[in-house]
Amino acid sequence: MSERYGRRVEAVRSRMRAASLDGLLVTHPPNVSYLTGFTGDSSAVVLGIDRLVIVSDFRYETQLRDECPGQECHIRPSSKTLAQELGEVLAGIGWRSVGFESASLSVLDWETIRGGCGAVELRSTAGVVEEVRAVKDDAEVADIRRAIDLAERVFERVRQRWSGDWDEAALANLMEAELRGLGAAGSAFPPIVAAGLRSALPHARPESGVRLDSSDFTLIDWGACLGPLPYRSDLTRVVVTGKVSPRFEEIYGIVLEAQRRAIASIRPGISAGEVDLQARLFIQDAGFGRFFDHGLGHGIGLEIHEAPRLRKDAAEVLRPGMVLTIEPGIYLPDWGGIRIEDDVLVTPDGCECLSRLPRDLDRIQISR
């Protein structure tokens, strides 16, 4: 095992010791990849204090040899499910207490594993690997930077080619095609493209037939996914193609200032809830508090939503190496919504905004 993955495994083992666990059953695919470098699926990691076994099947024997050289692997027979084989593996090792990832293991699989593992005690755990993943190493930050850069290049390409004849679905499809054309594994998530009134839906699905020239502005939320381990970016911008009304200028200015205040507060030692509060109080004081009811942001990395979560009363303390989205918004039914989102790295003495796309009002307009 390489030094990089060895450090990660030891960090997880430290948490296992604190929880008095002999072993940990890792079934969430991003966690399996994070600990081993394996990029396949239908596999799990059985992790002990002095042993790590990847349990997989014959489809991945060659891939495991290439991606995880020297690592102990157990290949299950095709006659058994992964859950059945995991029960037998745990019974054979003979640990007393084994944690399992309660957020990723179905009740059916848990029952199957429990039925096959004999006297082994299965204990529910949450966030054991995710807490380690929350702090990125230099190589991970570099991968996220590349994903941000690629996403921004796609956005600039789209701006230059902008056509009011496009509908929401056409723009979303174009962005995905451009991402792949520039070398991405794909989108970090299905792009959100919402014109005018539909931008009041925070997670609007792009629709065919809703033309971009049917309104004065369009909200776009997109990101890139870069491999071989799929690190991601997550950005949101509003593009103005029509008249800037006083109402739009007011709401956009409030959201932008809320985001600036939140970013300015980011530093090691501050809680995620305190950062959320910087934006939330400003929006509340402006009279729009009830129109901003989602969290301020979240961590990004191998997944588009991961620890830490920035929301009201979140107690988690920010640490250097965390990469966060900061995305306040105001969503008004029968008018539309404004959200501005950037990706921010927590540094030893503050923070660095990794995304560079303009967000000032005079820079988001496209003449048509």
C-alpha positions as CSV (number, residue, x, y, z in Angstrom):
1,M,0.0,0.0,0.0
2,S,1.3,3.4,-0.9
3,E,2.2,6.0,1.7
4,R,-0.8,8.1,0.7
5,Y,-3.3,5.4,1.3
6,G,-1.4,4.1,4.3
7,R,-1.9,7.5,6.1
8,R,-5.6,7.4,5.4
9,V,-6.0,3.9,6.7
10,E,-4.1,4.8,9.9
11,A,-6.3,7.8,10.5
12,V,-9.4,5.6,10.2
13,R,-7.8,3.0,12.6
14,S,-7.2,5.7,15.1
15,R,-11.0,6.4,15.1
16,M,-11.6,2.7,15.4
17,R,-9.5,2.4,18.5
18,A,-11.3,5.3,20.0
19,A,-14.6,3.5,19.4
20,S,-13.2,0.2,20.7
21,L,-13.8,-1.5,17.4
22,D,-11.7,-4.6,16.3
23,G,-12.8,-4.1,12.7
24,L,-14.7,-1.8,10.3
25,L,-16.8,-3.0,7.3
26,V,-16.5,-0.3,4.6
27,T,-19.2,-0.6,2.0
28,H,-19.7,2.9,0.7
29,P,-18.0,3.0,-2.7
30,P,-16.3,6.4,-2.3
31,N,-14.9,5.2,1.0
32,V,-13.6,2.0,-0.5
33,S,-11.8,4.1,-3.2
34,Y,-10.5,6.6,-0.7
35,L,-8.8,3.9,1.4
36,T,-7.4,1.7,-1.4
37,G,-7.4,3.5,-4.7
38,F,-9.8,0.9,-6.2
39,T,-12.2,2.4,-8.7
40,G,-14.5,-0.5,-9.3
41,D,-17.8,-1.3,-7.6
42,S,-19.6,-4.2,-5.9
43,S,-16.8,-4.5,-3.4
44,A,-16.1,-3.8,0.2
45,V,-13.1,-3.3,2.6
46,V,-12.8,-5.3,5.8
47,L,-10.5,-3.2,7.9
48,G,-8.8,-4.3,11.1
49,I,-6.1,-2.7,13.3
50,D,-3.4,-4.8,11.6
51,R,-5.2,-6.1,8.5
52,L,-7.0,-4.8,5.4
53,V,-8.9,-7.1,3.0
54,I,-10.7,-6.0,-0.2
55,V,-13.6,-8.3,-0.9
56,S,-14.6,-8.3,-4.6
57,D,-15.4,-10.6,-7.5
58,F,-13.7,-12.1,-10.5
59,R,-14.6,-9.2,-12.8
60,Y,-12.1,-7.0,-10.9
61,E,-9.1,-9.4,-10.3
62,T,-7.0,-7.7,-12.9
63,Q,-8.1,-4.2,-11.9
64,L,-7.3,-4.9,-8.3
65,R,-3.9,-6.1,-9.2
66,D,-3.2,-2.9,-11.2
67,E,-4.8,-0.4,-8.8
68,C,-4.0,-2.0,-5.4
69,P,-0.7,-3.8,-5.9
70,G,0.4,-6.0,-2.9
71,Q,-3.0,-5.5,-1.2
72,E,-4.7,-8.6,0.3
73,C,-7.8,-9.4,-1.8
74,H,-10.6,-11.9,-1.3
75,I,-12.5,-12.9,-4.5
76,R,-16.0,-14.2,-3.8
77,P,-17.5,-17.0,-5.9
78,S,-20.3,-16.1,-8.3
79,S,-22.7,-18.3,-6.4
80,K,-22.7,-15.9,-3.4
81,T,-23.7,-12.3,-3.0
82,L,-21.3,-9.8,-1.6
83,A,-23.2,-9.7,1.7
84,Q,-23.1,-13.5,2.0
85,E,-19.4,-13.5,1.5
86,L,-18.8,-10.6,3.9
87,G,-20.5,-12.6,6.6
88,E,-18.3,-15.6,6.1
89,V,-15.1,-13.5,5.9
90,L,-15.9,-11.8,9.2
91,A,-16.7,-15.1,10.8
92,G,-13.4,-16.5,9.6
93,I,-11.3,-13.6,10.9
94,G,-13.0,-13.9,14.3
95,W,-13.0,-10.3,15.5
96,R,-15.4,-9.6,18.4
97,S,-16.8,-6.2,17.5
98,V,-17.0,-4.9,13.9
99,G,-18.5,-1.5,12.9
100,F,-20.6,-1.2,9.7
101,E,-21.5,2.0,7.7
102,S,-25.1,2.4,8.6
103,A,-25.7,5.1,6.0
104,S,-24.7,2.8,3.1
105,L,-25.7,-0.7,4.2
106,S,-29.3,-1.8,3.5
107,V,-31.3,-3.6,6.1
108,L,-31.4,-6.7,3.9
109,D,-27.6,-6.8,3.5
110,W,-27.1,-6.2,7.2
111,E,-29.4,-9.1,8.1
112,T,-27.5,-11.3,5.6
113,I,-24.1,-10.4,7.0
114,R,-25.3,-10.8,10.6
115,G,-26.7,-14.2,9.8
116,G,-23.3,-15.4,8.4
117,C,-20.8,-13.8,10.8
118,G,-21.4,-16.0,13.8
119,A,-20.6,-14.5,17.2
120,V,-19.2,-11.3,15.7
121,E,-21.0,-8.2,17.1
122,L,-22.0,-5.8,14.4
123,R,-22.1,-2.2,15.6
124,S,-23.7,0.7,13.7
125,T,-21.2,3.6,12.9
126,A,-21.6,6.8,11.0
127,G,-18.9,9.1,9.5
128,V,-15.8,7.2,10.5
129,V,-14.2,7.4,7.1
130,E,-16.0,10.5,6.1
131,E,-14.5,12.5,9.0
132,V,-11.0,11.6,7.6
133,R,-12.1,12.5,4.0
134,A,-13.3,15.9,5.1
135,V,-9.7,17.2,5.2
136,K,-8.0,17.0,1.8
137,D,-4.3,16.4,1.2
138,D,-2.4,18.4,-1.3
139,A,-3.0,16.0,-4.1
140,E,-6.7,16.0,-3.5
141,V,-6.8,19.8,-3.4
142,A,-4.9,19.9,-6.7
143,D,-7.5,17.5,-8.3
144,I,-10.3,19.7,-7.1
145,R,-8.5,22.8,-8.5
146,R,-8.4,21.1,-11.9
147,A,-12.1,20.2,-11.7
148,I,-12.9,23.8,-10.9
149,D,-10.7,25.1,-13.7
150,L,-12.3,22.8,-16.2
151,A,-15.8,23.7,-15.1
152,E,-15.0,27.4,-15.4
153,R,-13.6,26.9,-18.9
154,V,-16.8,25.3,-20.0
155,F,-18.8,28.1,-18.6
156,E,-16.8,30.7,-20.5
157,R,-17.2,28.7,-23.7
158,V,-21.0,28.6,-23.2
159,R,-21.1,32.4,-22.5
160,Q,-19.3,33.1,-25.8
161,R,-21.7,31.0,-27.8
162,W,-24.8,31.9,-25.8
163,S,-28.1,31.8,-27.8
164,G,-31.5,32.7,-26.6
165,D,-32.9,30.0,-29.0
166,W,-31.6,27.4,-26.6
167,D,-33.9,25.8,-24.1
168,E,-32.9,24.7,-20.7
169,A,-32.3,21.1,-21.7
170,A,-30.2,22.1,-24.7
171,L,-27.9,24.2,-22.5
172,A,-27.5,21.5,-19.9
173,N,-26.6,18.9,-22.6
174,L,-24.1,21.3,-24.2
175,M,-22.4,21.9,-20.9
176,E,-22.1,18.1,-20.3
177,A,-20.7,17.6,-23.8
178,E,-18.2,20.4,-23.4
179,L,-17.0,19.0,-20.0
180,R,-16.3,15.6,-21.7
181,G,-14.7,17.3,-24.7
182,L,-12.2,19.0,-22.3
183,G,-11.3,15.7,-20.6
184,A,-13.7,15.4,-17.7
185,A,-15.1,12.0,-16.8
186,G,-18.5,13.8,-16.9
187,S,-20.6,16.2,-14.9
188,A,-20.2,16.2,-11.1
189,F,-24.0,16.0,-11.0
190,P,-26.8,16.7,-13.6
191,P,-26.5,20.4,-14.4
192,I,-29.2,22.7,-13.2
193,V,-30.4,25.2,-15.8
194,A,-33.4,27.3,-14.7
195,A,-34.7,30.3,-16.6
196,G,-36.7,33.1,-15.0
197,L,-39.5,32.0,-12.8
198,R,-38.1,28.4,-12.7
199,S,-35.0,29.6,-11.0
200,A,-37.1,29.8,-7.8
201,L,-36.7,26.0,-7.7
202,P,-33.4,25.4,-6.0
203,H,-33.0,22.0,-7.7
204,A,-34.9,22.7,-11.0
205,R,-34.5,20.0,-13.7
206,P,-33.8,21.5,-17.1
207,E,-36.8,21.3,-19.3
208,S,-37.1,21.1,-23.1
209,G,-39.2,23.9,-24.5
210,V,-38.3,26.5,-21.9
211,R,-36.3,28.9,-24.0
212,L,-33.6,31.0,-22.4
213,D,-34.9,34.1,-24.2
214,S,-38.2,33.7,-22.4
215,S,-36.8,35.5,-19.4
216,D,-34.2,38.1,-18.4
217,F,-31.9,35.8,-16.5
218,T,-31.0,32.1,-16.1
219,L,-29.5,30.3,-13.1
220,I,-26.9,27.6,-13.9
221,D,-25.5,25.2,-11.3
222,W,-22.8,22.8,-12.7
223,G,-19.5,21.1,-12.0
224,A,-16.9,18.8,-13.4
225,C,-15.8,15.3,-12.4
226,L,-12.2,14.3,-13.0
227,G,-10.8,10.8,-12.7
228,P,-9.4,8.3,-12.1
229,L,-10.7,8.9,-8.6
230,P,-13.5,11.3,-9.4
231,Y,-12.9,14.6,-7.6
232,R,-15.5,17.2,-8.2
233,S,-16.3,20.9,-8.5
234,D,-19.6,22.7,-7.8
235,L,-20.4,26.3,-9.0
236,T,-23.5,28.4,-9.6
237,R,-23.9,31.6,-11.6
238,V,-26.8,33.7,-12.7
239,V,-26.5,34.9,-16.3
240,V,-28.4,38.1,-17.2
241,T,-29.5,38.4,-20.8
242,G,-32.3,41.0,-20.5
243,K,-33.2,44.0,-18.4
244,V,-31.7,44.4,-14.9
245,S,-34.7,45.5,-12.9
246,P,-34.5,47.3,-9.6
247,R,-35.9,44.1,-7.9
248,F,-33.2,41.9,-9.5
249,E,-30.4,44.4,-8.6
250,E,-31.6,44.5,-5.0
251,I,-31.9,40.7,-4.5
252,Y,-28.7,39.9,-6.4
253,G,-26.8,42.4,-4.2
254,I,-28.1,40.9,-1.0
255,V,-27.1,37.4,-2.0
256,L,-23.7,38.5,-3.2
257,E,-23.0,40.4,0.0
258,A,-24.2,37.5,2.1
259,Q,-21.7,35.2,0.3
260,R,-18.9,37.7,0.7
261,R,-19.5,37.9,4.5
262,A,-19.6,34.2,4.8
263,I,-16.4,33.6,2.8
264,A,-14.6,36.4,4.8
265,S,-15.4,34.5,8.1
266,I,-13.9,31.2,7.1
267,R,-10.8,30.2,9.1
268,P,-9.6,27.2,11.1
269,G,-11.5,26.9,14.4
270,I,-14.7,28.5,13.4
271,S,-17.8,26.3,13.4
272,A,-19.7,25.5,10.3
273,G,-22.8,26.9,11.9
274,E,-21.1,30.3,12.6
275,V,-20.2,30.6,8.9
276,D,-23.7,29.8,7.9
277,L,-24.9,32.4,10.3
278,Q,-22.9,35.2,8.6
279,A,-24.9,34.8,5.4
280,R,-28.2,33.8,7.0
281,L,-28.4,36.9,9.4
282,F,-27.6,39.3,6.5
283,I,-30.4,37.8,4.4
284,Q,-32.8,37.8,7.3
285,D,-32.0,41.5,8.2
286,A,-32.7,42.3,4.5
287,G,-36.2,40.8,5.0
288,F,-35.8,37.6,2.9
289,G,-34.9,35.1,5.6
290,R,-37.9,32.8,4.9
291,F,-36.8,32.5,1.3
292,F,-33.4,31.1,2.2
293,D,-34.0,27.8,4.0
294,H,-31.3,25.4,2.8
295,G,-27.8,25.1,4.3
296,L,-25.1,27.6,3.2
297,G,-22.9,24.9,1.7
298,H,-21.2,21.6,2.0
299,G,-17.8,19.8,1.6
300,I,-16.9,18.6,-1.9
301,G,-14.4,15.9,-2.9
302,L,-15.1,12.4,-4.1
303,E,-18.8,13.2,-3.6
304,I,-20.6,16.3,-4.5
305,H,-22.1,16.5,-1.0
306,E,-19.8,15.4,1.8
307,A,-18.6,16.6,5.2
308,P,-18.6,19.2,6.6
309,R,-22.2,20.5,6.2
310,L,-22.7,24.2,6.6
311,R,-26.1,24.7,8.1
312,K,-27.8,26.3,11.1
313,D,-26.4,25.2,14.4
314,A,-23.8,22.9,12.8
315,A,-21.1,22.4,15.5
316,E,-18.3,20.9,13.3
317,V,-15.2,23.0,13.5
318,L,-13.5,23.9,10.2
319,R,-9.9,22.7,9.7
320,P,-7.2,23.4,7.2
321,G,-7.6,21.3,4.1
322,M,-11.4,21.3,4.0
323,V,-13.0,22.4,0.7
324,L,-16.4,23.9,1.0
325,T,-19.1,25.3,-1.2
326,I,-20.6,28.7,-0.2
327,E,-23.9,29.1,-1.9
328,P,-26.5,31.4,-0.3
329,G,-29.7,32.0,-2.2
330,I,-33.0,33.8,-2.2
331,Y,-36.0,32.1,-4.0
332,L,-39.2,34.0,-4.6
333,P,-42.2,32.2,-6.0
334,D,-43.6,33.9,-9.1
335,W,-40.4,35.9,-9.6
336,G,-37.4,33.7,-9.6
337,G,-34.3,32.8,-7.6
338,I,-30.7,34.0,-7.2
339,R,-27.9,31.7,-6.0
340,I,-24.2,32.4,-6.1
341,E,-21.8,29.5,-5.4
342,D,-18.1,29.2,-5.1
343,D,-15.6,26.6,-3.9
344,V,-13.4,27.6,-0.9
345,L,-10.4,26.0,0.7
346,V,-9.8,26.4,4.4
347,T,-6.1,27.4,4.8
348,P,-3.9,27.5,8.0
349,D,-4.6,31.2,8.4
350,G,-7.9,31.8,6.7
351,C,-9.3,30.7,3.4
352,E,-8.7,30.8,-0.4
353,C,-11.5,31.0,-2.9
354,L,-10.6,28.4,-5.5
355,S,-13.1,29.5,-8.1
356,R,-12.5,32.6,-10.1
357,L,-15.5,33.3,-12.3
358,P,-16.7,36.9,-12.0
359,R,-19.8,37.4,-9.8
360,D,-20.2,41.2,-9.7
361,L,-23.5,42.4,-11.3
362,D,-21.8,44.2,-14.2
363,R,-19.8,41.1,-15.1
364,I,-22.6,38.6,-15.3
365,Q,-24.5,40.2,-18.2
366,I,-24.6,39.0,-21.8
367,S,-25.9,41.3,-24.5
368,R,-28.2,39.8,-27.0
